[in-house]
Amino acid sequence: MHFGVYTDTAGMFNIEEILASCEKNGLTGVELGAANWNETPVVPVKELLAGTITADEFKKPFEERGIKIDALNCSGNPVHPVEGPAHKEGLINTIKTASLLGVKTVVTCSGLPAGAPGDQTPNWVTTHWPPENHRIQEYQWNEVMIPFWKEIVPIAREAGVRIAFELHPTMMVYNLYTYKKLVEGVGDCLDVLGINMDPSHMMWMGGDGREIVKAVPEQIFHCHLKDVVYHDAQRLVNGNLDNKIGTSEYRSWNFDTPGRGRDAKWWQSFLDTLHEAGYDGILSCELEVYDGTEQETITRAVTFMKPLAEKYLN
């Protein structure tokens, strides 16, 4: 394993900033923002696909410093009833760009469709009741999700690229059950469709990412490092489904750097579980915190995690 950073959440939007941060924090890998929800993509997708910038030119500064480009990120909603076509294009172009660069993994979201034909807004169903929830999900899975990913899988396979899904709430694929439902519906796709294991998403939903790793060890294609801090004064009266905008103590929970929510024992167990599953890739710091600068939070995350991962680092 080796440590790296997801550049978009770290507020690093040019290569020199990225390289300087990697050298300062001893990072040897990067997950580069490429398209869709990435605020300022680092990867010049259009120029690389057009050939005005060559893959060798783009990779050179990373290679000179011994930094691996582990993944490209194009998180978005490619099945959105309005924005979907643009995000689909971003996804396909990112896959093609990854292939050009020799990058094997694209991190993205499964997407979330509308609840019925003609709707303009995605619809995330979280319970089995009331009865219309069944009709919504039948449409979403059978008419949108499974056909969409059946189309994308051969494109990625031909490019030699695999896709690591963020198991993110407000996406159709957000836990083990929904991941299995998609891959079983698509069929013959386990070489292409896998999981980006970000344990924080399961934490606030009441699950445990370690159990997902144990259940489908071969499908862990990528890893984000992120923790969750609970604010019980809010959580115990509002529950975990807290949709307040922003990040503060007035929410039931917030994302944070490893060690802020779970202790060293938990994170050591998480790393041990990844190792036992055969994972030997990047530990990508994804920064979604509300105190400290981006550089301070990277340093904080790596300082906490590196002693725990020492025996697995390469």
Secondary structure, DSSP 8 states (H G I E B T S, - for coil): -EEEEETTTTT--SHHHHHHHHHHHT--EEEEE-STT-SS-SS-HHHHHHTSS-HHHHHHHHHHTT-EEEEEE--S-TT-TTTHHHHHHHHHHHHHHHHHHT--EEEE-----BSSTT--SB----SS-STHHHHHHHIIIIIIIHHHHHHHHHHHHHHT-EEEEE--TTSS--SHHHHHHHHHHH-S-TTTEEEEE-HHHHHHHT--HHHHHHHSGGGEEEEEE-EEEE-HHHHHHH-S----SS-STTSSEEEE-TTSSS-HHHHHHHHHHHHHTT--SEEEE----SSS-HHHHHHHHHHHHHHHHGGG--
